[in-house]
Amino acid sequence: MDDPSRRTLIKQGLLAATTAALAPALRSAPTGLSFADYQQWDALDIAERVRSGDVSAPEVLEVAIARANAVNPTLNCIVETLYDRARSVAAGPLPDGPFRGVPFLLKDLGMMLEGTITTEGSRFFRDNVADYTSTVVTRYQAAGLVIMGKTHSPEFGGTGSSESILFGDTRNPWNLAHSAGGSSGGAAAAVAGGILPIANATDGGGSIRIPASACGLFGMKPSRGRVPAGPRTLSSIMSVTHAVSRSVRDSAALLDATSGPEPGQTVIAPPPAGSFLQAAQQAPGRLRIGLVTTPLTHTPVHAECISAARNAATLCSGLGHAVEEVALPVDPRRFFAAFGPIMAAGTVERIRARERALGREVTENDLEPLIWERYQADRNNSAEQLYAAMQDIERITRDVALLQETYDVLLSPTLTTPPAKLGELSLNQEKAPYEQAAISVSAFTSLFNATGQPAMSVPLHWSADGLPIGVMFAGRYGEEALLFQLAGQLEKAAPWFNRLPKV
């Protein structure tokens, strides 16, 4: 592990690091590979060039590190550098996997790499060194990915913007005054900022799709049980693991490399008929698409977000799909009354496990103000409350499944507004203004965490002032392949790969 003293320092909300701490990573990119070339390749392109010998894995890594050094002081997306470790891995021998020699970043939340720190975005975990490696991370390594660092996430993934007392604010490459989304905002900013073409992300209420929308990327949330959560946590009710990427095929190939159960896993998504990568290269048949423009919260939706969804509906109609408007058969009061206790239970258990590990109780100074407030309110929730909440979520899952007997895919905006301004979704503020902003950030996304269905944000729209506006498509449980087919078709019809911010 890189020396812990090299961990990033925060000053005035921007990432700052001493010259001495960055010295090992300040090597110039090799003349044989330019950033201009690197930026034109997706992850599978890079792997193919490494495999053929056109470029070497160390060359690719140095370009990624040089780009990180150029943009990270502004974006504040990488919070832990593992450059020396990555250099050793890139020097080989590397597994001959589909992503051989491709630089990669792990989210600093729930992703364990033995010997490195995972802070969960929290001061309470600032020295939390992993003594094991997550199963999915082992699969990343077997696929040939070269892990070069960890990305910013808010405390426990508890908000839709990557802002924290511990690390400061992650800035959106399209407009630095705006959030990159959350909780995988660091990953999205790193990809949109050109550091690498794909990065690890997780999603418990929209945390892949929200930052993908905010940063103009493709973000697939897989079905519950598709990607393993172990080895120590073998199931997750809401959260799933995957990635944000610039291309559809990278996302599909990574899901091929990481999906499938591990020993002891009890929630297992049905196996696909073929590879997800093959699916992404095949057009779907004529789909029945339900257009949803009213979110669960029934809060107003920004005109740009409505336009994005309606334009996507028009595009889908032009591709031969049948689109009609539909309302979600979900009572929002019932949904949020159930969703809250389930999410709270995970936070309470995370904090109490850390208390046991440290041998002391958590204090107000260990947590973000709003996380502390939530913890005080939720730590005495009963088992009866949790059981009732889970029963309600099962009923809601059934209701949505019945709707999708009529519609293959549900189409909606990903977000109710363009990317938020920094500070609007911070956990370090008063409760009232936060709740006003937060009530709608996951208004479209969180339903599909509760139902376990796959859903993806596709970058099909930009606002008049140049901010990305994602469009979400949700499929039936276990049907990521169908979504990848549709995503590949949309990518060809309305390409976005070369639309990049000028950061």
Buried (B, 14 or more C-beta within 10 A) or exposed (E): BBEEEBBBEBEEBBBEBEEEBBEBBEEEBBEEBEBEEBBEBBBBBBBBBBBEEEBBBBBBBBBBBBBBBBBBBBBBBBBBBBBBBBBEBBEEEBBEBBBBBBBBBBBBBBBBBEEBBBBBBBBBBBEBEBEBBBBBBBBBBEBBBBBBBBBBBBBBBBBBBBBBBBBBBBBBBBBBEBBBBBBBBBBBBBBBBBBBBBBBBBBBBBBBBBBBBBBBBBBBBBBBBBBBBBBEBBBBBBBBBBBBBBBBBBBBBBBBBBBBBBEEBEBBBEEBEEBBBBBBEEEBEEBEBBBBBBBBBEBEBBEBBBBBBBBBBEBBEEBEBEBEEBEBEBBBEBBBBBBBBBBBBBBBEBBBEBBEEBEEEBEEEBBBBBBBBBBEEBEEBEEEBBEBBBEBBEEBBEBBBEBBEEBBBBBBBBBBBBBBBBBBBBBBBEEEEBEEBBBBBBBBBBBBBBBBBBBBBBBBBBBEEEBBBBBBBBBBBBBBBBBBBBBBBBBEEBEBBEEBBEB
